[in-house]
């Protein structure tokens, strides 16, 4: 997500959040990310969709679950 914000908006995300970016603005910018964003690609992989379209989530609880799953640490597979 940080890379998406830097690439698409020229915003360094962490300093922007630290300096008071509102939740509303953050959500608006996440919503506005292009279909080429890494976030949407990751969402497409986790939801099993292809083409970068993902799924439209309208339920607030489902949205929170999806967001948390995208922000969760990646579990390493045992070899």
Protein Blocks (a to p, Z undefined) as FASTA:
>chain_A
ZZmmmmmnopafklmmmnopafklmmmmmmmpcfkbmklmmmmmmnopahhlopadfbfk
lmmmmmmmmmpccddddZZ
